């Protein structure tokens, strides 16, 4: 199974309701530019999961259109402040018993620091799948990795239920250089 961790694009600052902040013109342009590159290189996910924040939904729609992904859902549990348990609950509920199907790709388009914290838990192998009971669990060990995904960045992690591997990471600056190379 592969997880595509995508942080939403640059959003408006001054909104009373954080969930109503939408992408700026610059944020929309950067997301479109990055989606043009990413969707040429990486296969489409089976589905995209986002928070209910407008900026995440707008980012997801751009990627969804480019990848031609038809399954996209937004969940309040993935709103800013989501915990590792919230991510596991949504992914587990969405996949049911197919939680570690090797051919699945899931795109998560959400927020910092929640997104990188969940990615770090996967990379440090704190999240496991019990193949006997068919349950997923988080061992609650302290997370040692400390990183933050920049807006519009992409990280891909492969996970087999027991171990994970970092397959790809790129901040927006690398995508900008790639854009210049492939034009």
PEWOCOR-V573954 format. One record per residue. N is the residue number from 1. RES is the residue in one letter. D_LAST is the distance of its C-alpha to the last C-alpha in Angstrom with 1 decimal. Layout:
N	RES	D_LAST
N	RES	D_LAST
This chain:
1	X	31.5
2	X	28.3
3	X	27.9
4	X	24.6
5	X	25.5
6	X	23.3
7	X	24.5
8	X	24.3
9	X	22.2
10	X	23.8
11	X	26.9
12	X	29.6
13	X	32.3
14	X	35.4
15	X	36.6
16	X	40.1
17	X	39.0
18	X	36.3
19	X	35.4
20	X	34.6
21	X	31.9
22	X	28.7
23	X	25.1
24	X	24.5
25	X	21.9
26	X	19.9
27	X	20.7
28	X	19.5
29	X	16.2
30	X	15.6
31	X	16.9
32	X	14.7
33	X	11.5
34	X	13.1
35	X	14.5
36	X	11.2
37	X	10.4
38	X	14.1
39	X	15.0
40	X	12.7
41	X	14.4
42	X	17.9
43	X	20.4
44	X	21.7
45	X	24.9
46	X	28.2
47	X	28.6
48	X	27.6
49	X	30.4
50	X	30.3
51	X	32.9
52	X	34.3
53	X	32.6
54	X	30.6
55	X	27.6
56	X	27.5
57	X	27.9
58	X	25.2
59	X	22.7
60	X	24.1
61	X	23.7
62	X	20.0
63	X	19.6
64	X	22.3
65	X	20.7
66	X	17.3
67	X	19.4
68	X	22.1
69	X	24.7
70	X	28.0
71	X	30.1
72	X	29.7
73	X	32.7
74	X	33.6
75	X	36.5
76	X	38.6
77	X	39.2
78	X	35.6
79	X	35.9
80	X	35.7
81	X	38.5
82	X	38.1
83	X	39.8
84	X	39.0
85	X	41.8
86	X	40.1
87	X	36.9
88	X	39.1
89	X	41.2
90	X	38.3
91	X	36.6
92	X	40.1
93	X	41.1
94	X	37.9
95	X	38.0
96	X	41.8
97	X	42.7
98	X	39.3
99	X	38.3
100	X	37.2
101	X	35.9
102	X	33.6
103	X	31.3
104	X	30.7
105	X	27.7
106	X	28.4
107	X	26.0
108	X	27.9
109	X	26.6
110	X	29.2
111	X	30.3
112	X	31.1
113	X	33.3
114	X	34.2
115	X	31.0
116	X	30.9
117	X	34.6
118	X	34.4
119	X	31.6
120	X	33.9
121	X	36.8
122	X	35.0
123	X	33.7
124	X	37.3
125	X	38.7
126	X	40.9
127	X	40.1
128	X	41.8
129	X	42.7
130	X	46.3
131	X	46.2
132	X	50.0
133	X	50.2
134	X	46.6
135	X	46.1
136	X	43.4
137	X	44.6
138	X	43.5
139	X	45.7
140	X	45.7
141	X	45.3
142	X	43.9
143	X	40.1
144	X	39.4
145	X	35.6
146	X	34.6
147	X	31.0
148	X	29.2
149	X	25.9
150	X	23.9
151	X	23.0
152	X	20.0
153	X	20.2
154	X	20.5
155	X	23.2
156	X	24.2
157	X	27.8
158	X	29.6
159	X	33.3
160	X	36.0
161	X	38.8
162	X	40.1
163	X	37.3
164	X	33.7
165	X	30.8
166	X	27.7
167	X	24.9
168	X	21.9
169	X	21.4
170	X	18.7
171	X	19.1
172	X	16.6
173	X	16.0
174	X	14.5
175	X	12.2
176	X	11.1
177	X	10.4
178	X	8.7
179	X	6.3
180	X	5.6
181	X	5.7
182	X	3.8
183	X	0.0
